[in-house]
Amino acid sequence: MRTLRGDLPKQLHFEDVTEHQNSETGPSVHDDLKKINTKQQKALKMNPCSSQLHKEDVLMQIRDKLRKNNVKLWLQPYYSELKGPSHTDLQTLAQDYSKDVNASVDNCYDALLELQQNSLENLKQNSHYKESGVATLKIKILHPSSPPRILTKELLLSLRGNDIKELISKEITINPDKLKLIHAGKILSDSENLSSQGVKNGQQILAITFSEMHSELRETEDQIRELEDVKTDSRLLALDNKYVELEDQFGNIVKIPPEEKRALIVAMALHEKGRSALKRDDFSRSLVFFLEADEEYKHCNAQILNTVDNYALLDLDIAWCYLCLQSVANLPEAYERLKRCEERFHNSYGANLERLKAVKGVTGNEAALLMRLHLLQAIVLYHRNKRVEALQLFRTVQEELSALKVDDNSVAMLVELGYSMAEARLGLRANGGDVNKAANYIDENRNKRLQVRKRAMAEEILQKKRLKLGLCVDGKQYVDPNFVKILVNMGYNKEAARVALKHTNNIISDSVQYIQEHPQPGPSQSRSIEFLALINDLAPELQAAGFDPTMSKLALHKHGGDIMKAAEDLLANNGIVDGDLSILNASEDSANDKEEHNEKKEEAFKRIAGDISMVEDDHLDLTLSQEEVFLNQYLSLLENEQR
């Protein structure tokens, strides 16, 4: 059984409650640790090279100085409509700025020329838009097997999302169905025009592509269908506790209204699928899922979202994707998301993690999330050219990351004891690297969750029995299964006991009197859903004694669910009971419909649960390798100018 976890006020996410693996199967722990090192090498390749970062750094600093000094490169003396750029004046300006930005005169001159050209192009585009209504948009295309590419297109904002896909497909020879367009943190609709979706002249659209390779075509089509399947499947399963339930981090059931639960579960299912892609470094795919989840969360009650950290984690995940995809154009949006994330973290954890420590006793793993938040905030500060604040925060992140690192040998020791690598990392991080304390921590958490879930499962079984027995006449309570058992032990028929308790609102003394005053309903009167369900439950016992399935149900119906009388009747008449078989048709049809519906749910569950991690607190299991690479790259840029 799969559950969605939450803690009001804490967190919600997927978890498996029917089965818990004690260890990860497959390669040895040393092989797994090698994979982590390989992932760190991939992170180095994924990030921009140092020369590119240095070029962007110079551009950013000079742009900021031009703004502060109110220098307009598109006007004289730096530019003339007749003569073009004034190389002498630009060279002089480059010499003035060279020392301030810690770059060579040539690099500063190249940056000034590039910024001047950009300014002139923007002026031309704005003028063209005012005169003709034709906007100029930049489209950044991300493809899994090639470097990012920028297209500049002149088009009308009245065009629909699908029209833009068609234009892009002609430029890069790709099927439009293999494209997802993103703008300002939202996936653009195919059917709506750009203007109505907030796209303006001069802005950038992010185009995420899926593979067109013939060998990967089927997989690509499956990935695109997966997005809608997750929505459909999660809506189907949302209100069925057999498949999906909301829990806090200790396994306690979280009760919220059905419609709220449905909206929340759809959003969380999309979020979890995005996390699975993020674990595989499939940042484009994960971003699509995250942005879809963001739209679904907006249908949820704001009060709930403000008291759990799921929405904060989504903002953090989206900002992380933008960084990994090198999408600098999304920095303003990332800034707002990080600000919102920090506020929600403070609400959930406390300003100094005091609420978190009071609830869980430790803070190490959530501290990893805060470290990633601080890293992203520092990078945003850097790109806003707030270099002093950025450097200060980067150094704080450096200290936080150092404290969060775990020893590979300690991880290996715990894995050899039967714990998963994720459990080992989380346990060590929560206990300052102490192996013995980490093992105890893991065992205690397992036992706590197991006990809570046992109680939850017992309550779930009891609730199913209540639902099967039906509502009492007051409409406020269900017939109590324990009271039915008491009356049966007193010698009364089970169906008679159910009916009596229903009419007396679970008052046992009144139920006894009711049974005495009201004769047991005959076959033709007793065709309620609850009674037919009771017959279906009892019939297998008679079938096990060798009686025909249909005759067993007919006998039970005839004798009001009394299995002893039904058995006696079947024995006395050689297994044949007179009666109208049509009375069972409704039950048979209902059973068939229910079976078909359950099959759909099983298929939906398999699809939605497919690649989602079974590990407790999986969202906290950060290897920190990519964070370290980003930290070192940005620190090197800022610390060099301090020397």
Order of alpha helices (4+ residues) and beta strands (2+ residues): beta-beta-alpha-alpha-beta-beta-alpha-alpha-beta-beta-alpha-beta-beta-beta-alpha-beta-alpha-alpha-alpha-alpha-alpha-alpha-alpha-alpha-alpha-alpha-alpha-alpha-alpha-alpha-alpha-alpha-alpha-alpha-alpha
